[in-house]
Amino acid sequence: MSKRLGPQDSELIAQYRNGSEAAFDLLVDRYHSKVYTTIFLIVKDQKTAEDLLQDVFMKVVNTLNSDRYNEEGKFQPWITRIAHNLAVDHFRKAKRYPTILMEDGSNVFNSLQFAESSHEDRQIKEDTIELVKRLIEELPEAQKEVLIMRHYLEMSFQEIAEQTGVSINTALGRMRYALIHLRKKMKQLNIAYDKTIYPK
C-alpha cells in the first residue's frame, strides 16, 4: 500500500545524470506539491512560494549536474530541506525589520521608533539595523533559524516546531538561547541600550 509506484528516486537521478530529462520531469512531478507546501507554510504568499519553488529545482539541477549530490536514497528529505532553507533565506535578505523582544521584554530595535530628525539619525538607524542583522547571522544555525521564523516570519512556536521537526519545548529553548547570545553580542559592541538609537 505504501510502496511508491514507478522507479525509485535514486534510479531517476541516475537516469537524469545519464541524460534523461524525462527522469527529472518525473522527480518534479513527484515532489512539486510537497516542496511548494513546505515553502508556502513558511512564506504564506503564493507568488513568493512559486518563485522559490523554481529556485529549489534549479538548485537541485545544479547540484546533480556538478556531481555534488551524495544523498543516495534520501532525496525527499534533501529536497525538503533545500525548500525550507531557501524560504528562510528569503527573509534574511528581505528588507524587513521586525521588533525583536529580548527575554526581559525590551526591544532590540523597531524601525518605526526612530526619530527622522536628521540625515545622521537616519544613517545611525540603518547602520544599527544592518549590524543587528549581521549579529543574527552569527548565531548558531538552529538558534538563528528559530529567531528568524519567529520574528521575521511571525510563525507560532507550534508552526516552528512542526517545520523544524522538534518539540515546542526545544523550539522555545533555542529561541531563549538565541536571545541570550544576541544580547551578549550587543553588549560586547556597546549597542544594547543606546538611548539615541533605542528611544523608549
C-alpha positions in Angstrom: 0.0 0.0 0.0 2.7 2.5 1.0 5.1 1.4 -1.8 5.6 4.2 -4.4 4.7 3.2 -8.0 7.4 3.7 -10.6 11.2 4.0 -10.4 12.9 4.8 -7.1 14.3 8.3 -6.7 17.8 7.0 -6.9 17.0 5.4 -10.3 15.6 8.6 -11.7 18.6 10.5 -10.5 20.9 8.1 -12.2 18.8 8.3 -15.4 18.9 12.1 -15.3 22.7 12.1 -14.9 22.8 9.9 -18.0 21.0 12.5 -20.0 17.3 11.7 -19.4 15.3 14.9 -19.0 12.2 12.8 -18.7 13.6 11.3 -15.5 14.0 14.7 -13.9 10.4 15.6 -15.0 9.2 12.6 -13.1 11.1 13.8 -10.0 9.5 17.2 -10.4 6.0 15.7 -10.7 6.7 13.5 -7.6 7.8 16.3 -5.3 6.3 19.5 -6.8 3.3 19.6 -4.4 5.3 18.7 -1.3 8.0 21.3 -2.0 5.5 24.0 -2.7 3.6 23.3 0.5 6.8 23.4 2.6 7.7 26.8 1.2 4.1 28.2 1.3 3.7 27.3 5.0 6.7 29.5 5.7 6.3 32.5 3.4 2.5 32.4 3.3 2.5 34.1 -0.1 1.6 32.3 -3.3 3.8 34.4 -5.7 6.8 34.2 -3.4 6.3 30.4 -2.9 6.1 29.9 -6.7 9.3 31.8 -7.3 11.1 29.9 -4.5 9.8 26.6 -5.9 11.6 27.3 -9.2 14.8 28.2 -7.2 14.6 24.9 -5.4 14.5 22.8 -8.6 17.2 25.0 -10.1 19.4 24.2 -7.1 18.7 20.6 -7.4 19.6 20.6 -11.1 22.9 22.5 -10.4 23.8 20.1 -7.6 23.1 17.0 -9.7 25.0 18.4 -12.7 28.0 19.2 -10.6 28.2 15.7 -9.1 27.9 17.2 -5.6 24.8 15.2 -4.7 25.6 12.4 -2.3 22.2 11.8 -0.5 21.7 8.4 -2.1 18.3 7.1 -1.1 17.4 10.3 0.8 16.2 12.6 -2.0 12.9 13.5 -0.3 14.4 14.9 3.0 17.2 16.6 1.0 14.9 18.5 -1.4 12.5 19.3 1.5 15.5 20.8 3.4 16.5 22.9 0.4 13.0 24.2 0.2 12.9 25.0 3.9 16.3 26.8 3.8 15.5 28.9 0.7 12.2 30.0 2.3 14.0 31.1 5.5 16.9 32.7 3.5 14.3 34.7 1.6 13.5 36.6 4.8 17.2 37.0 5.8 17.7 39.0 2.6 14.4 40.9 2.6 14.3 44.5 3.8 12.0 43.6 6.7 13.0 44.7 10.2 10.9 43.2 12.9 10.6 44.1 16.6 12.7 41.5 18.4 11.8 41.2 22.0 14.5 40.1 24.4 13.8 37.8 27.3 13.2 40.7 29.6 10.6 42.2 27.1 12.8 45.0 25.8 13.1 45.7 22.1 16.3 45.0 20.1 15.1 47.5 17.6 12.0 48.8 16.0 12.5 50.7 12.8 9.2 52.7 13.4 10.5 54.2 16.6 13.5 56.1 15.2 13.3 59.9 15.0 13.8 61.1 11.4 15.2 64.4 12.6 18.4 64.4 10.5 20.4 62.5 7.9 22.8 61.5 10.7 20.0 59.9 12.7 18.7 58.0 9.7 22.3 56.8 9.0 22.7 55.6 12.6 19.4 53.7 12.3 20.4 52.0 9.1 23.8 51.1 10.4 22.4 49.7 13.6 19.8 47.6 11.7 22.4 46.1 9.5 24.7 45.4 12.5 21.9 43.6 14.3 21.2 41.6 11.2 24.9 40.6 11.0 24.8 39.6 14.7 21.8 37.4 14.0 23.7 35.7 11.1 26.5 34.8 13.6 24.2 32.9 15.9 24.3 29.1 15.8 22.3 27.8 12.9 19.4 26.2 15.0 19.0 29.4 17.1 19.2 31.7 14.1 16.6 29.7 12.3 14.1 29.8 15.2 14.6 33.6 15.7 14.1 34.3 12.0 11.0 32.1 11.8 9.5 33.7 14.9 10.3 37.4 14.4 10.7 37.8 10.7 8.1 35.2 9.5 5.8 35.7 12.6 5.3 31.9 12.9 3.9 30.4 16.1 6.1 28.1 18.2 3.8 25.3 17.2 4.4 26.1 13.5 8.2 26.4 14.1 8.2 23.0 15.9 6.4 21.3 13.0 8.6 22.9 10.3 11.9 22.1 12.1 10.9 18.7 13.4 11.5 19.4 17.1 9.3 19.7 20.1 7.8 23.0 21.2 10.0 23.0 24.3 13.1 22.6 22.1 12.0 25.5 19.8 11.4 27.7 22.9 14.8 26.7 24.3 16.5 27.6 21.1 14.8 31.0 21.0 15.8 31.7 24.6 19.4 30.9 23.9 19.3 32.9 20.6 18.2 36.0 22.6 20.8 35.4 25.3 23.6 35.2 22.7 22.2 38.2 20.8 22.2 40.3 24.0 25.7 39.2 24.8 27.0 40.2 21.4 25.2 43.5 21.6 26.7 44.3 25.0 30.2 43.4 23.7 29.6 46.1 21.0 28.1 48.6 23.4 24.8 48.9 21.4 22.4 47.2 23.8 20.6 50.2 25.2 22.0 53.3 23.5 19.1 55.8 24.1 19.9 57.7 20.9 19.2 54.5 18.9 16.6 52.8 21.0 14.3 55.5 22.4 11.7 54.4 24.9 
